[in-house]
Amino acid sequence: MSKKRSVNDNSDPIPPAAQSANKQRRTSTPAFRVARESSGTAVNRSSRLTTIRTNAHGRRGYLTESRSLLPDPDPLSSLSINEELPDEAVPDPPAYWQLNDNQAQTVVPSKPPKPKRKRQNTTSTKLQEWLIFRQSCLDELLRHDGLSDSLDQEYCISCKKVCGVYKCKDCFSGSLLRCRDCLVNAHRDHPLHHVEIWNGRFFAAVTLQSLGLRVQLGHGGAPCPLPSAGPENFCIFDTYGVHYISVDFCDCRTNGFIHQRTQLLRARWFPATFNRPKTAFTFDCLDTFHELTLQGKTPLYDFYHTVLHKTDNLELNKTVYRYPEFHRVFRIWRNLLMLKRAGRGQDPAGAGATAQGELAVECPACPHPGRNLPEGWELAGALLFLYTLFLAVDANFKLKGKDRGIHDPELAPGWASFVEEGRYQEHIAQYVDQPEINTCQSEHDALVRAVVRCTPGYSVTGVGLCICPRHCLIRKNGAGDLQKGERYCNMDYIILSALAGVKLPRVVITYDVGCQWCKNFERRMEELADDLKLDPATIVEVGIPSWHINGHGENCKSFCLSYMDGVGRTCGEEVETTWAQTNALGTSVREMGPGARHETLNDQWCGWNFRKIVGFRSLFLKRLKEAYAMRDKHRLIFQQFSSTFSPQTVQKWEATVLAWKNDRSKPNPYMEPASSTTLQDVRLDLAKEDAAEAARGRISPHKVTLTMFLTMALDLEEQQYALRHLQLEVSKMKGTQTSKQSADLEEKRTSLRNRILRWRQAQLAYTPCVASLVVQLALPDAAEALPVEPAESMPLYLPSSLPQHLRQLSEITTVLEKECRLRIAQADDALAEIRRQRRIISGLWQFKRLNVDGTGNRACTRMRTLYNRFNLRTQRSAGCYRAARSALLVLDPNGSWQSRLKDLKDDDIRGPGKDDNGPGNSSFEPSWIWLVPRIHSAPDMGDSEQVLDDSLQVEWVKAQARKQRWEEEVLLIQEEMRRVVAFHEWKAQWWRSQACCRTDGDRHVIHGVTAYAEKQAHLCERLAQSCVTSWLPTLKDNGAAPSDWEACYHYSSVVTTADISGETSTDSDDEVDDDEGAEEIDDGGDEKGECSEGDDNIDIDLFEVED
C-alpha cells in the first residue's frame, strides 16, 4: 500500500515543459482516470501531491517530487487527494533518460534525493506491536469454534430447505452450515475432508463415512454401473489425518479387468498390500514425508505419530496401528520415485534392467565425455587440466549399523550411491586380517582410531564415501560400509567403483591419509576385477585436504593442494559437509536392516545432490566474482614482490620449482628449511668451545663443564615447573589427597631437592657471587631448624635471575653470554614443540567432532583424556618458552631475537587452522607462532643480498602458487559453468529421445510416459536458461562468455522470469504495514540483490512427483 500526503508549496521546482509532460502522462493513464472517477475526490488547486510508494518491481523508498497532475494554465494549480489511491493511480515519474532532448534540458532537480532511512521496525518491535492485537487474534480463533457466520443462519446454505448443522473444516466456505445430503454431495470429490456437527452446544467431529458417503473407484470419480463394495472401514492415511471411508471398486469390466490395487493407485492412493488391500496411503502423505525427511531428517516414527495425533490427540477412539505398513509402503514409494526420475519407466527393458549407479543424481559440472565436453577437448594442450575429474574420499564412523541378524532385501542393489553389496562382501572376505591404513605422522589418528575400530554388536562401524569436491555431489557407486575401520580393501573398492568407466586424462583424489593410501595403489588395483581398473592412460594424482594437511608431518607437505598444478582453489574438505547433513540420521539408520539403511542413505544423498544442482546458479556466480577479484589481487602482489629480486634469482627459483615438480624426491621449495640452530646444536657448539678452552690450558673450576652446568640448570627449571603443575592438579582433585598421592609428591620433591643441591656445587664454582644468596649451603645447621622449602619453589639463582649489580661482575660475563645463547635455542625448541602439539590437538578435536561425538560416553571420555594429555604438554612447553623469554629480557633486552620471539599469550596458542568459533576464512589471521622466520645464527651466515634473497625464496614460490591457483580457479569455474549448461541441454535431448522408446502397452500408460519425458526435457531447458541468465552478464563483463549462449538463449540486458517461462510472475518483498510506509528496508534482506545458495528467480523441480 502506498502512503500519500498533501503539502502546500507555492514554489515550482519543475519547469513548465517537464510539468506538461508529467501531466499528460499521468492524466492519460487509464488506471488514473478510473481511480479519479471512482474515488469521488475533491479538486483543490492550491495543493500538490507528494508520493512515497512502491514501484512495480517491489523496490521501496523512492520519493516522487511534488508535481501538478491536471492540465491547467495556472502554474500553481495542483490536485489534492484526501483519500489514499491505489498504486496504479500514481504512476512513476519519467526517468531523466526517458525524456526527449528538450525536456531533458529543462529538468532541474530542486534538491538531492532523500536518503533511505534505516528501518526501525524489526522482528522484536513487530512482536511488541502484536501484543496490542493479541486479544483480538485470540478472539478470532475462538470465533471458529462457534457458529461464526452461521449464527443467524437457519437453513442449509445450499438447498435452503433443511436446517443446516454440518460444516467442513477444509472447504473455503466450510464455516457455512449445510444439511447432511448437501454436505455429502459436496464432498464426493473430497472424501478426506474433516467435517463437524453442531450438537446444540459445540461442534463435534463426525466422519463422512457415518453420513453415508461412499467413494467410487475405477472410473476417475464417475459412477460405475456394477460397483463392488470394498472392505468395511477402509483406512486411508493422509497428511492431515487418518480416515475411515466406504469404498466401492469397479467390477463392470467395461475397460477390462482392473485389479483393486490398480484402482487405488489411479485414485492416487497407494495400497498397503497388493492382493486384498484394506489400507492405503495418499500420494500427498508419502510425498510430504519424503520432502520432510530430506529437509529435516525427520524419522518415519515421528511423522507417523504426528498424523495419529492430528486425528485423535486424546486417543479416545480405537487405536490405529499401521506403522509396519507405512514403513514398507514408503520404502516402495521411494524406490519408485528414484526409478521414475531416472527415466527407467521410458526404457522398454523395464526397471529390472537398471545399471549400476544409474539411479544416482549425477553432477552436471563434472566432465562427462560425450555429454558436456566440447569437440576436440583432448587436444586442449596446456588447458587440458580443465577436464580433470576431482574426487574427495573420507570415512565416517557415526553411520553405524547394528547386527540384528535379519534378512532385509535391498530394492536397489548398487543402483545408486552404494556399491552392490554381494560383490563387495565377496571382495573384502579375502582380506579379513588386513590392517588399517597407516596414518604416517598424523599421530592423533593413530591414537584415536582404537576408539572406533570395532564396536561390539555392530556389523557396520562406518561408511566410506566419494564425492566431487568442487561441487560436493556424491558419486554414483561411491559409498560402501566399513567393518573394521579404514582398510585398504574397503577404500580401494569404493574409490575404484566411483571411478568405474571414467575415460579422462587426469584424476585428482583428495584423502586425509592419501600420503599412505597412494603407496602401492597400482599394485593393489591389479588384484581387482577388470571392470574396476582405471584406464592405463589416466594419470592419478593424490592430495591431502587443506585442513587435514596441518595435522601431517613435514614429509607429507608435498601432497598439499596449494602446490599442485591444475587444481585451482580445490579444498578437498567439502566431503566433511556431507557428513553434517547425514550424521543426524545416525541414531535412525543404525536400527535399520541393511537394505533399508542403504535405501535411506541413497535417498538422502540423491536429495542432497539435487539441492546442490539447484543451487549452482548462485553458488558458481558467487565463486566466479570472488575468483576474478582474487586473481587480479594476487597477480598484482606477485608482480610487485618479484620486482624486488633480480631476474637471475627469479629464474633460479623457477627452475627449482620445476625440478621439484618433476622429481618429488628433491627438496620441497615450498617448505621452510629446518632451523639451523637447535638447543642440542648450541650445546654441541658450547661443548666444542669448552674443549678448545681446555686445549689452550684453561682449567675449568669444576669437573662439570660450564655448558653442562647451564644445561643442567635449564633441566632443573623445567622439572620445577612440572612439579608445580603436578601439585596444582593434585590440589584440584575432589576430596582429601590419598596417602599414595601425598607420598608420590613428596618423593618427587625429595629427588628434585637432591639434584638441586648437587648442582649447587657447580654453581658456586662458576658463579661464586651467589654464595651469599644460598642460605642452606652457608649455614647448614641453621637451615635444618628452618621450615623445609618445597623443591619446586627453591630459587636456582641462574645468572639471568641475579640482581643487576651481580650481573655486572666480570667473573660471570662468559656465563651470561652462554646462557643467552642457550635461552634463545630453548625458546625456539619450545615454540617448535608447541606447534607440534597444536597440530596433534587440532586433528584430534576434529576427529572427535566428526566421528566420536554422539557415540557414547566411553568413547568421548577416552577422547577427552587424550586431549587433556596433549594439552598438558602444550602448556608445559608454553611455560618453558615464557621462562626463556623472561631470561632473555634480562640477558639481552635489545637483542635481535625480539623480532622473532614475541610475548606468548594464551590466545596465541591456537591453530594451525581456523577454530570453529573463530572469524571467517576471509578475515582469519594465523597466530604469530606459525609465522616465526627461520633462524640464521650460524657463524658464517652474513647479511649479504644473496643470503637475504635465499631466505625469501619460500615466500616467493608461495606467492607464485597463490597467483597460479587463482588463475586456474577462474578458468575452472568458467568451464564448469559451460559444462552445467551443456549437460542440461544434453539431458533435455536425452529425455526427448526416451519419450518414444516404449510403444507396446496400455495407451494411457504410454501417453503418461511420453508426457513425463517431455516435461522433464522442458524443465532441463528452463534450468539451462536460468543458468545462462544468471551467469552471462558477469561473463560478458569479463570477456569470457561462451559464443553460443547469447544466440541460443536470445539473451538481452533485461531478462525477467516471464521472459524465460512465458508466464506472468510477480516478485514481492516482505509484507509492509500501511502505517510504516514504503520507506522500510526489508529486515534481513540483501540490499545488493545477492541471494544465498539455491535462492533463484525460477523455482522449478526436476524431480516433480505429479504426472
N, C-alpha and C positions, 0 to 999 in steps of 0.2 A: 504494500500500500504506500502510495506517495504521500508526502507531507507538504502542504502548501500554506502559504501565509501571504497576506497583503501588506504592503508598506507604502507609505506616502513619500514620494520622491519626485521633485519637480525638475531635477537635473536629468538630462538625457545623454547617457554615455555612448549610445549607439547612433551613428549618423543616420539621417533620413533614408538614404539609399538602402542601407542594411536593414533599417526598420521595415521598409516596404517589402523587401524580400521575405523577412520573417513573417510579416502579416499575411502575405499572400500564401506562404507555405502552411501556416498554422490554420488559417481560416478555411483553406481549401481542402483540408484533410477530412474525409468522410467521418472518421471517428470523432473529430472535434465538433462537426456540425450536429451529429446525433447527440453527443453529450450536452451541447449548448441548448438544443431544442427541448431535451427531456429533463434537464436539471431545474428549469424554472428559476434561474439565477437573475439577479438584477444587474444592470449595467451602471457603473459609476465611473465617469470619465476623469476622475481625479486620482485614480488608483492604478497601480501596476501590479503585475503578478510575478512573484519570485518562487521558483520551484526547486526543491531538493528531492530528487527522485531516483528511482532505479531504472537503468536502461534495459534494453531488450535482452541483453546477454547476462543480466543478473549482477552487473557491477554497480556498486553503490558509492555514494559520496560525491556525485557530480553536482555542481552548483550552476544553475542556469541564470544568466544575467536578467535583470528586470527589463521588460520589453513590452511594447504595445502589441495588443492582439487583434484589434479591429481597425480596418482602414478608416482613417479619419484625417481630415486636413489639419486638425488641431494637434500639434506635436505633443501636447501634454495629456492627451486623452489616453485612457487605458481601461482595461476590464477588471472589475473586482468580483471575484467569485467567492461567495460567502460559504459555499459548501464544497467539500472535497470532491474532486472529479476523478474518474478512473485514470490510470496511467495513459491509456490510449488517447485521452483527451488532451494531453500535454506532450506533444512530440518533442524530441530532442532538437535543439537549435542546430542550424547547419554548421558543420565544421569549417574552419578557415579555408581548407583546401577544396571544399565543395562549392565555394562561391566563384563567380566569374571574376575576370580581372578588375572590372570597375568596382564591384562590391568588395573584393579583397583589399583594394587600395583605400576604401573608406572605412573599413572596420578598425576601430581604435579601442582597445580594451581600456576600461576605466580603472581597473585595479587588478592586482595579481590574483590568481585563483586561490580560493580558500583552501588551506591545507586540511587534510583529513585529521579529525580529532581521534585520539586514542579511545578505543571502546572501553567504556566503564562497566558495561553490563556483562559480567562473566557468569559462569555456571553458579558460583556461590551467590551472587546477587539475585540471579533468577530464582534460585531456591528460596531465598529470603522473601522475594516478591510473591512466590506461590503461597507462602504462609497466609497471605491475606485471603486467598481464594480456597484455602484448604477445606473449610466447612462447606462451601458451595459445591466443590467437587465431591465431597463425601455425600452430600445430599443427592447429587445426580446418580451416584452409584446405588444408593438406597431406592431411588425412584424406580429403577428397573425391577425391583422385587415386588412392587405393587402393580396395580392395573395400568399405571402410567397413562399413555394416550387413550386407553380404552376405558378410563374411569367412568366416562359418561356414555360409553357405547353399550347399547342394549342388545343388538342383534349381530349376527355374523357379518364381518366386513365384506364377505364375498357374495353370499346369497341373500342377505338382508331378511331372512325368514326365521331362522332359528337362533336362539341365544348362543353367543359365542363364548366359549370357556377355554379354548386352547390357544396357545401361542408357540412360536418356534424361535429358539434362541439363535439360530444360524441364518435365517432369512433376513433380508434387509428390512422388510416390513413385518417382521415377526412379532413385534410388540402389539400389533393389532390382532384382536381376538377373532377366531373362526370357530365354526361348528366342526363336529367330528368329520362329516363327509367331505366338507370343503378342504379341511386340513389334509385328509388322506389323498384326495385328488391332486392337491397342490404339491404333494411330496412323492408322487410316483416316480419322478426323475431325481429325487433327492432322498433316498431311503435311509441315509445315515445322518440326518439332521436330528438335533435334540429338541424335543417338544415337552411342554409342561401344561398342566391343567390347573385352573383356578378352582380350589375346593371351598371357596367361601371365606377363607382366612389367609391363604398364601398359595403360591404356585408350587405344585408338587410335580416331580419328574414322572413322565409316562413314556412308554415306548410306542413307536408307530406300529409295531407288530401287534400290541394289545388293542390298538384302534382298528385293526383289520387290514392293514396294508400288506400286500403280497407283491413280491418283486419277480417279474417275469424275465427270464434269461433266454438267450438263444436267438433273439430277433432284434437286437440292438435297442430294446425298450418297447418294441411293438408287441401287441398281443399275439398269443400263439393259439392256433385252433385246437391243439391237443397238448395242453400243459400236463406236466407230471410233477406232483408235489415232491419237494426235496425233503431232507431230514428236518425233523422238528427242532426248533431253536437253533437254526443255522447261525454260527458265530462268525462275526466279522470284526477284525481288528483294524481300526482306523487311527489316524494321527490324533484325533480328538476324543478317542474313547473306544470302548468295546460295545458292540451292538448285537442283539439277537433279532433275527429277522425271519420271515417266512418266505421261502424262495420256491419258484416253480421253474423246473427245467423244461426245455423244449423236447417234445417227443413226437412231433409231427413228421419229421424226416423229409420235410419239403426240399431241403438242400442236402439230403443225405444224412446219415447218422453223425451226430455231433456229440462227442463224449461230454460228460458233465464238467470235467476239468477244463476242457476247451471253452465251454460256455462261460465258465468263471473267468478264465483268462481274457476272453473278449469283453467282459464287463470290467476289466482292469482290477480283478480280484485274483490274488494268487492262492491256489488251494494248498492246504497243509499236507494233504495226501493226494495221490493221483488215481486212486481206484474208487473209493466211495468217500469223497470229501465231506466233512461236516464243519470245517473251519477254513476261513480264508483271510488273507491279509491284503489290504488295499495297496495298489502300486504307490500311492502317495505316502502311506505309512512306511513302506520299505525304503522309498527314496528319501524321505525326511530323515530317517535314522541313518541312512548311508551318508548323507551330507553332514549330519551332526557328528558322526564318529570320525569322519575325515577332518573336520574342522576342530572339534573339541575333544577328540579321543574318548567320547562317551561310550562306556561299555553297554552291551545289549541288556544286561541285567537292570541297569538304571533306567534305560529308556522303556523297557517292558513294564516296570513298576510305575513309571510316570503315567503311562497310558491307563493302567489299572486305577491309579489314584484319581485321575481326571474323571473316570467313570463312577467310582464309588469310594470316595475318600474315607468314609467311616466304616467301610466293609460291612455294611448291614445286610447286603444281599448275598446270594450264593457266590462263593469264591470261584474265580475263573483261573485255571492253570493251563496255560498254553506255552510255557517257556521253552520246552524242548522243541515244540513245533516251530516257534518263532526263530529259534537258533538255526534249525535245519533249513527253513524256508529262506532265511536271509543269506545263508551260505550259497544256496542255489541261485538266488536273485543276484548276488554279487558276481557269481561266475557267468551268468547270462549277460549281465551288463558288460563285462570285460570282453566276451565273445562278440557281442553286438558292436561295441565301439571299435574293435579291431577289424571289423569287416568280415568276420567269419560267416555271417549269415548270407553274404553275397557269393561265397565260394560254393560251387556245386558239390565239392567233396565233403562239405559239412564241417561241424565242429571237431569231429574226431581226427581230422587231418591237420589240426593245428600244429605248426612247427615249434621248435624250442625257442622260447623267448618272444614269440610272435604277439602275445597279449600285452607286453610291456610298452609303455609310452616312451618312444624314442626321442632323443634330444635333436631338435632341428638345427641347432647351432654347431653341432659336431660335424666333421667331414664324413659324408656318405657318398662314395663313388657311384656314379650313375643316378644320383638323386639331386644333390645340391652343389656339385663341383663343376666348374666351367670346363669347356673342352680344352684339351691340351694342358691341363693343370700339372701333368707330370714333368713338363718342360719349363717349370717356373724358375729354375736356377736358384739364385740367391734367395728368392721368396718362397722356396719350397717349404720352409718352416711354417707357412700359413696353413698347411694341410697336415699338421701334426695332430695326432689323437692323444689327448691328455687323459690320464687315468689316476684316480686317487684311491688308495686302499687303506682300510683300517678295520679293527676288530672292536666289538662292543660286548661287555660281559654283564649287561643288565637284561638283555632279551633272552633269558634262560628258558628252558623247557623241562618240566618235571617228567620223570619216568613213571607213568601211570599204568603202563602195561596194557593199553587199549589199542585196538585196531581202528585207525581213523583214516579212511581213504582220502586222498588228495584229488580234488576235482580238476585241478590244472597242473599236472605234474611237469615242472620245468617249462611251463608256458609263459612265465612272466619273469620276475626278478630272481627267484630262487632257482638253483640248478636242479636237475632231475635227481631225486633222492636215491632211487635204486642204484643207478650207475655210480653216484657219488659215494655211497656206502661201500660198494664193491671196491672202489679205489682206495679209500682210507683204511679198509680192512687189511691191506697189505703193509701198513706202516703203524702197527699197533704200538711198537716200542720207540717210535721216532721221538726225539726230544723237541722241546720248543725252540723257536728261532733264537739264536744267540743275540743278546742285546748289547754287544760291544761295550763302549764306555758309558752308555746310558744307564748308570748304576742304579737309579731309582727303579727302573723296570725290573732289573734282576732281583731286587729285593721284594717288590710288591707283587710280582706275578704269583708267588706262592700263596697269596691270599685268595686268588680266584682261579687257581689252576684246575681244581676239581671240587665240585660241591656234591656231597652225598645226597642221593635221592633225585638227582637231575641227570637226564640223558643228554641234555644240551646245556653247555655252560656259556655260550655266547654266539655271536654272529659275525662272520666276515663279510665285508661289503666293498663293492667297487662302484665309484661314481665318476662322472666327468667333472673335474674340479673347477673348471672355469664357469660352468653353468649349474652345477650342483644337482644334476639329474642322475638317478640310479640307473646303471647299465642293465640291459637285459641279461639274464643268467649271471648276474654279478653279485649274488648273495648265496651264502651257504652256512650251515650250522657248524659250530666248533664243539668238540667233545672234551679236549684236554688242552685248552689254551691255543695259541697261535703256532701251529706246527706247519712245517714246510708242505706236507702232503695236503693239508686243507687249503692253505692260502694259494699254493701253486694251481690247484684245480680250479678254485674260484676265479683267480685272475685270468687264467687261460680260457675259461669258459666265457668270461666277459669279453675277451678279445677274439673269440672264435669267428672266423670268416673275415677278419679285418685285412684289407689289401691297401695298406698305406705305407709310405716310405719310412715313417718315423712314429714311434710311440714313446711318450714320456710318462713314467709311472712314479708317483709320489707315495712314499710309505714311511711311517715313522721309524721302522727298523730296516729301511731299504739298504742301508750300508752293509748289513749282514745277509739280507734276503737275496740280493743280487749275486752273491758268490755261488758259483756252480749252478746258476739258474738254467743255463743252456743244457748242462748235463742232466739235470732233473727233468727238464722238458722232454728229453728224448725218451724217458721212461713212460710217457703218457701216450694216449691214443693219437692217431694221426690227425683226427679232426680237431684236436686241441692244440696242435703245434702251430706256431706262428710261421708266416711266410719267411723263408730264408732271407729275402730281400728287405725285410722290415728291421730297422735299427731300433733297439730298445735302450733307452736311457733312464736311469733311476735317480731320483732326488729325494731329499728329506723335506717334509713340510716346514714352512718358515718358522713356526713356533717351536716345533719339536727339535729343530736343529740346535737350539740353545741348550738342550739337555744332553747333547752328544759331546764327545771329546774332540780334541783338535784334529785328530786324524780323519774325522768324518766331515769336516767342513768343506771338503771338495764336492760333497753332494748338495751343497746349498743351491737353491733355485735361483738366487740372485746373481750367481756367477755362471749360469747355464745359458748358452745362446738359444734364441728362438722360442723362449717360453713367456716373454712379456712379463707381466706382473702376476703370473700364476702363483697362488699362495700354497695350495695343497691342503690347507686346513679346513676347506669347505665341507669335507666329509664329517667333521665334528658337528656341523649344524644339522645334518640329517638325524643324528642321534638325539638331538634336543627334542625333535618332534615325535620320535618313536619311543624314547625312554619312558614316556608317560604310559605306554602300553605294557610295560614290563610286568606289572602285577596281574594283568589280564592274560597275556599270552602264555605265561608260564604254567597256567592251569589248563590250557587247551591241549587237545590232542595234536599230534604232529601235523596232520592235514589242515585242520582249522587254523593252527598257528601260522603255517606258511601262507594260507589264503588271506588271513588278516593282514600280515605284513606286506604281501604282494599288493593288496588293495590300497593300503596306506601309501606305499611307495609310488604306485601309479597316480594316486591323487596328488601326492607331493610333486611329481613330475609335471602334471597338468597345470597346477597352480604356478609353477616356475615358468612354464612356457607362456602363460597368460601375462606374467609379469615381465617378460623380456622387453617389451616396448619401453617401459620406463627405466628398467634396470640398465639396459645397454646404452640408452641415451645419457643417463647419469654417468656411467663409466666413460663414455666417449668424451664428454665435456671435460671430465677430470683428466683424462689421458692427454687431450690436446694441451691443457694448461700446464700439466706437469712435464710433458715433453719439451715445451718451449722453455720452461723454467730450468730444467736440468741441462738442456743444451747450452744455455747462457752460462750457467755455473761452470760447466766443464770447459767451455771455451775460455772463460776468464782464468780458471785455475791452470789450464795448460799453457796459457801465455806467460806464466811466471817461470817456466822452465825452458831450457834450450832445446832446439829441435833434436839434437843428438840424444839428449836424455829421454825425450818422449819416444823416439824411435827405439831406444834400448828397452824401455818399459813395454812397448807394444810387442816387441819380439819376445820378451819374457812371458807375457800373457799368452801369446800364440804358441809358444813352445810348451807351456803347461797344458793348454787345451789339447794339444796333440799327444802329449805323454804325461799322464797324471802322476807318474812316479817322480816327476821333478818337483822342486819346491813350489808350494802354492803361493802365487804372488798376492793373493787376497788376504793372507794371514799375517798378522803381526809377528815378526821374528821373536823367538823366545828371549826373555830378559837376559841381558848379557851379564848381570850380576845378581846372584842369589846369596842368601845367608851362608850357605856352605862354600860358595866361591870366595866370599870375604874371609871366612875362616881359613881357607887354604892360603889366600894371599898373606894374611897376617901370620900364619904359621911359617910360611917361607921367609917372611921378614924376620921373625924370631930366630930362625935357623941362620939367617945371614948375620944377624947381630952376634949370635954365639960364635960363628966362624971368625968374626973380627975380634974375638976375645972379650966381648962384653958379657959378663956373667949375670944371669938372671938372679934377682934377690930371693927367689923361691923356686922350689923344684917344679911347681906348677907355672907354666909359661903365662905371660900376660894375656895372650889370646885365649888360652884355656880358662884363665881366671874370669875374663869378661863373658865368655860363652857360658860358663857355669852360673854366673850372676843372672844372665837372661833366663836360663832354665829355672833357677830358683824363683825368679819373679813370676814366671808363668805358673809354677806349681803353687805359689801363694794365691794367685788369682783363682785357680781351680779349686783349691781348698776353701777359699772364702765362698765361692759359689755353692760348693757342696754343703757347707754349714748353713747357708741360707735356704737351700732346698729342704734340708732336714728340719729346720725350724718351721717351715711352712706346712709340714705334714700334720694331719689331724691327730689329735690325741697326744699323749706323752711319748717321748722317744723311748724305744726299747733299749734294753741293756746292750744288745748286739750293735745297734746303731751308734750308741754312745761310745762303746769300746772301739769300733772301727774308726770313728772320727778321732779319738784320742791317739790311736796307734799311728794314724797318718800324720797327726801333728807332731808326735814324738820323732818319727822318722824324718820329717822335714826339718825339725829343730836341730837334729844331729847333723844333717847335711849343711845347714847354715853355719853351725859352729865350726865344722871342719873347714868350711870355705873362708871363715873369718881369718884364719891364719895367713892365707894367701893375700887377703885384703889388707892386712896390716903391713905386709911386705911391700905391696905396690902403692898403697895409699896410707902411709903412716899417719897422716893428719886426722884420720877418723878415730884414732885410738881414744881420744877424749870423749867421743860420742858413744863408744861401745862400753856401757857400764858393766855388763856381765863379764867381760874379759879383764877389765881394770880392777874390779872389786868382786871377786868370785864369792867370798864369804857373805858379803852384804847382799849379793844377788840372790843367794839362797833364801834370805829372810824376806825378800820382796815377793809379791804375788807373781806367779808364773804367767808371762805374757803368751797368748796363743801364737803359734808359729806363723800363721798366715798374717799376723799383724806386726811381726818383728820388722823394724826398718833395716833395709840392706845397706843403706848409705853408699849407693853407687855414685860415681863421680858426678853424674848429672843431677843428683839429688842433694849434693853438698851445698852449703852456703856459698855465696859469691866470693867471700874473702878466702875461702879454702880452694875454690876452683882457680884462683889466680896464682896459686903457688906453682913455681916452675917444676917441682918434682912430679906433678901429676899431669903435665901438659901432654905427654905421649899417651897416657891412659885416656884422657879426654878425647884426643883425636881418634884413637882406635874405637872407643865406644861409639862415637858419632858414626863411623863407617858401619859398625855392626847394627846400630839402630836403624839406619836407612835400609839396609838389607832386611832387617827384621820387619819393618813396616811393609816393604814390598812383598815379602813372603806371606805376611798376614792378609794383605789385600788379595793375593792370588788364592789363598785358602778360602776367603770369604766368597769370592766369585765362584769357586768350585762348589762350595756348599750350597750357594744360591741356585746354581744350575740343577743340582740334585733336588732341592726342595721344590723348585718350580715344577719340575717334571713330576715329582711325587704328588703334589697337590692337584695338578691337572689330571693325573691318572685316577686319583681318588674321586674327584668330582664326576668323571665320566664313567667310571667302571665299578666303583665300590659304594658310593652313596646310595642308600636305599636297599642294600643287600643284606643288612643285618648289623646288630651291634658288635658282634665279634669281629667282623672284617673291618668295621670303622674304627674300633679300638686299636686294632693292630696298626692300621694306617696312622692313627694319631700318635702311637708310640714311636713309630719310625720318624714321623715328622718332628716330634719333640727331641729325638736323639740328634738329628741333623741340625735343628735349630740351636741346641745347646752348643754344638761345635762352632756354629757361626758366631754366637755370642762370645765364646771364648776367644776366637780369632779377632773379633772386634775389640775386645779388651786388650789383647796383645798389641793391636795396631795403635790404639789410643795411648797406651803406655809408651810405646816407641816414639810417637809423635810428641808427646809431652816432654820426653827427654830431649828430643831434637830442638824443641823451642828453647831449651836452656843451653844446649851444647853449641848450636849454630843457628841463632834466631834469624839471621838474614841469608841463610843458605839457599842455593838454587832448588833444593828439594821441595820448597814450599809451593812451587808451581805444579808439582805432581801430587804430593801427599797433603791433601786437604783435610779440613776438620771433618771427622766422620760422625754424622748424626744418625739417630735411629731411622729416620726417614730415608736416608741414603742407602740403607741395606735393603735393597729390593732389586727386582729384575730376575733374569735378564730381559724378559719381555714385559708386556703391559699387564698390570694387575686387572682383575675382573671389575673392580670398583674404581679404577683409575680413569684418567682422561681418555678421549678417543684417540684413534690412531693418528689423526691429523695433527693433534696438539700434544702428543706424547713426547716426553723428553726422558731419555735414559739417565740413570743415576751416574754421577761422575766416576764411580768405581769401575765402570765399564769403559771409560774413556781415558784412563791413565796411559800416557805415552810410554814408549819403551825407554829403558834406562840406557844411557850412553856414558858409562863411567869407567870404561877401560882406560888404562894408562896411555894407549896410543890413539885414543879417539879424540880427534881435534874438532874444530868448528869450521872446517873448510866447507866450501859451497857444495862439493861433491858429496860429502858426508850428509849435509843437510838435505840435498835432493834425495839421496837414498832413503833417508828416514821418512820422506813424504811419498814414497813410491806406493805404499799400500793405500793411502788416501786418494792418490790419482787414479789407480786402477779401479777402486770402488766408485769413484765419481764417474768414470767411463762406463762401468757396468750399469749404474743407475740410468744414465742417459740412454744407453742401448736398450735397456729393458722397457723404458717408457716409449721409445720409438717403435719397438716391436709391439707393445701393447696397443698403440694406435692402429697399426696395420692389422693386428689380430681382431680387434673389435670391429673394424670396418669389414673385414672378411666374414666375421660371424654374423653381422647384420645382413650381408648379402646372402649368406647360406640360409638364414632363417626364412627370408622371403622366397628363395628358390625352393626350399623344402616344402613350404606351404603350397606353392604353385604345383610342385610335383605331386603332393598329396591330393590336391584337388583333381588333377588329371587321373590319379590312381583310383579315386572314388568313382569318378565317372566311368572309367573302364570296368569297374566292378559292377556297375548298375545293370549291365545286360548279360552278366555271366550266367545267371540262372534263368532257364527257360522252361523247365519242367516243374509241375506242381500246381497248387491252387493259385488261380489267377489273382485272388485277393492278396495272397501272401507275396506273390511276385510283384504286385503293384506296390506293396509296402516296402519290399526290398529295394526296388528302384527309387522310390521316393526318399528313403533314408539315405541312400548313397548320394542322391542329388543334393539333399540338404547338407550333408557333411562336406561335399565339394564346395557348396556355396559358402559355408562357414569358413572353410580354409581360405577361400579367396578373400573374404572380408577380413580375416586376420592378417593376411598378407598386405591388403590395402591399408589396414590400420598401422601396421609396422612402417610402411613407406611414409604415411602421413606424419608419423611421429619422428622419424629419423631424417627424412630428406632435407628439411631446412638446415639443420646443423651440418649435414654432409655437404650441402651446396655451399654453405658459407666457408667451408674449409677446402673446397675444390676436390672433394672425394666422392661425389655422388655417382652411383652406377649409371652408365649412359642410357640404359633401357628403362629405368624406373619412371622417369618423368613422362616418357612417351607411352609406356604400357598402362600407367595408372592415371593419366590425364591430371597430373598434379598441378595445382595452382597455388598462389601465395596464400589464399584464404580457403581452407577446406573445412567444412563442418561435418557433423555426423550425418546430417541429412544428405549431403553430397555423396557420402560413402555408401549409405544404406538405401538411399532412395526413399527414406521415410522422414517424417517430421518429428523432430525431437526438441525438447526444451531443456536447457541447462538451468538449474536453480541453485541458489545458495541456501544456507540455513534460514529457517523461519525468522522473520524480523517482526517484532511487535510494532503496532501502529504508533504507540507513544514514543518509540525510540527513533523513528525516522529512518532515513536511508543512509545516514552518515556512519552507521555502525560498521565496524570492521569485524568480520567473522571471527569468532573466538576459536582459536586453534587452527584457522585456515592458513593457507600458504599464499602470501600476497604476491609472490613471484610466479604463481601459477604452476609450481612444480608439484608433482604428485609422487606418492610412495609407490613401491613395487606392486604391480598388479592393479593400480588405480588408473584406468584408462577411460577414454571417452566412450568407447563402444563396449558394452557388456554382452559378450557372446559366450556360448558354451559349446565347445566342440563335442562334448560328451552328453548332449541333451538326452534325457531319458525318454521323453514322449516321442512317439512315432509320428 
